[in-house]
Amino acid sequence: MREVIFDTETTGFDPVSGDRLVEIGCIELINRVPSGRTFHAYYNPERDMPAAAFAVHGLSGDFLRDKPLFALGARELLDFLEDSPLVAHNARFDFGFLNHELRLCGHPEVRMDRMIDTVAIARQLHPGAKHSLDALCTRYGIDRSHRIKHGALLDAELLAQLYIELTGGRQIGLGLAQEEANQIVRVELTETTVVRPVRPARVFMASALELERHAAFVATLEKPLWLEEA
């Protein structure tokens, strides 16, 4: 199973009001394992870079001025994406900018049924917790010490590690059957719910022999603390 993890950097929050996509980074996963193939590109937004956006990703208008327009690199990006499911953190934001840019240059939009949102998965697994990329990397022990500013490829690399953990961990690529791996977590895009397989309850009750041995051991203790008066 092929999936593509991707992240974008932009000039702001709303493509309808004139904000543009300036960077995209993609990581290819095969059966939830990074294949080593990546895609990364900067784009000239043909507008200024607001100070608030620059503070987040550090991409200045001067740096982006000699980069290609999105329209010139769209075909190469689409060839990398193919028809694979696309995984992003707060995916509607990234899909919104990607599809806006595709519309501007006359390419068909990416279908929303290809979207897998790791925020939606995290909300199901950890209700009430923080679901930012930083917070989830901390929860799962993913090293982000080199993440000083946001960067599309760097964030996609972190998200790839996070997605693997959110969907069952690295054991998926270490011998589970493909059908079993696909059942570990499934995001229903229309309802943003996570469906996991139902497993029988484990039995942890001590056996009669274990209880007998425990009682014999307790009988050998002198002045156990739980019998002392408060």
N, C-alpha and C positions, 0 to 999 in steps of 0.2 A: 504494500500500500504506500503510495507516494503522497506526501503532504508538503506544503510550503509554509514556513513560518515567515511573517514579514512585519516590518515596522516602517513608519514614515516620519519625516520631520517636515514641518510646514512653516508658513509665515504667520499663522494664527489658528483660529478655531473654526472659521466659517468660510467654506469655499464659495458659497453663494454671494457673500459680501466682498469677494475679491481676494481672499487668501489663496495661496498656491502651495503645491507640494514642491519641496526643494531637495528631498533626499529619500531614497528607499533602499532598504536592505532586506535580502531574502536568504533563507536557509532551507535547503532541501533535506527532508527526512524520508527515509525508506524504512517502513515497518517501525516507525518511531525511533530510528537511529540516524543521526546526521551522516549524510553520504560524503560530505566534503565539498559538494557543489554549492556555490553561493552566487548571488547577484547583488551588485551594489552600484548605485549611480547617484550623482548630484545633478540638479536641474536648475537652469536659470529661470527665476520666477517672473522676470520682466517687471519687477516692482521693487520698492525699497523693503528692507528688513526691519520690522518694528523692534524696538529695544527689548520688549518683553520676550519676544521669540528668540532674539539673539542671546539673551541671558540663559535660556534653556538649552540651546544646542550649539551656540557659538559660531553659527554659519552667517557670515556677513554678506552684505550685498556686493562688496568688492570681491570676495572669494568666489561668489556664484556667478559673477558677471560673464566670465569666459566659459561657463559650463553650457552644455547643449540644452536646447529647449526639450521639454518632455515629449513633444510630438516627434522629435527626431529619434528618440530612444524607445518609443512606445512599443514598436514591433519586437525589439530585442527583449523587453520586459515580458511581453505577452508570451513569447516563445519559451521563456523560462518558467512562467507560471503554468503553462499548458492548461489542462482542465482539472488540475488537482484541487482538493480542499485547501483553503487558505486560512491560516491560523494567525490571529492578531490579538493584542491586549486592548480591551475596549474597542472591539473590531469595527463597530459602526463608524467610528471616527475615521479610521484608516480607509475603510471601504468608501466612505463618503468622498474623501479627497481623491482616491484612486479613480473612482468612477467619474468624478467631475473632470479630471484631467483627460480621461479617455473620451468623454463627450466632446470636450473642446477641440480635440484633434480628429474627431470623426470615427473613432473606434467603438465597437460595441462595449457596453458596460459589463463588468464582472457580475455574474448572477449572485444574488444574496444567499441562495441556498448552498453556496460553496463556503459560506462564512462559519468559522469556528471561533468563538469568543472565549478566551481564557478567563476573563473577568466573570462571565456567566458560570463557568465551571467552578471557579474559586468560591463564588457566592454560595453554590450548592454544597461544596465540601466544607467551607468554613463560614457559616452564617454569622454575621455580626462582627467579623474580624476586618482588618484593613486589607484591601485587595489591590493596592498599588503594586507595580512591578518590584519596587524596592522592598516593600513589606513582605511580599510572597517569597522573594529570593532569600530574605532573612529567615523566614519560617522553614524553608526547605534546605537551608545551609548552602545556598548557591553563592559563590564568591563574586561580589560586585565591587570589590575595592578599586578596580581600575575604571569604574564608571564615574568620572568626574562631571561630565556633561552628557546629556542625551546624544545618542548617535544611532542612526537607523540600523546599521549592521551590527553594532555592539549590542543594542537592545534586542535585536532579533536573535543573536546568539544566546543571550541570557534567557529570552523567552523560550527558545528551543529546549534548554535545560529544564525550565519550569514546566513546560507542557508535558515533557516526558514524566516528570514527577507527578503532576496532576492526573495523569492518565495511567498510573500504575507503576511508575519507576522504571529503572533500567532493566529489570528482569524481563520486560517485554521483548527486548531484542536478544535475550540469552536462551532462547529455546522454546518459548511458548508457541503453541500452534497459532497460526494467523487468525483462525476463527475466534479463539479464546482471547487473543490480544484485542481484536476489534470489539469484543463485548465488554472490556474493562470499563470503558466510559464512552457514552454516546451523547452528543449534544443535539437536542431537538431544536432546530433553529427557529421554528415558529413560536415555541413556548419557552425557549431558553432554559430547558430543564436538563438535568443529567440523569441518565438511566444506568444503573449498575446491576450486575447479575446478583440474584439472591442466592446466598450460600447457606447451607445448613448450620445451625448453631453448634458450637464446639462444646464438648463436655469436659469440665475441669474439676468434677467432683473427686475427692480423695477416695481411694479404695478402702475396703475394710481392713486389709493388712496395713496400709499406710496409717489409718486412724489408730490401730492397735499399737504400732511402733511409736507414734507420736505420744500416746498416753503413757507408754512405758518410759519414754524419755522425760516427759514432764514430771513423772513421779520421782525421778532421781535428782531433781533440782532442790537446793536448799534455800529456803526463804525467798521464793520468787517475788519479784516486785509487785505483781498484781494482787498478792495476798496481804501486802502490808497495809496497815491502816493509814489513811490520809492524815 
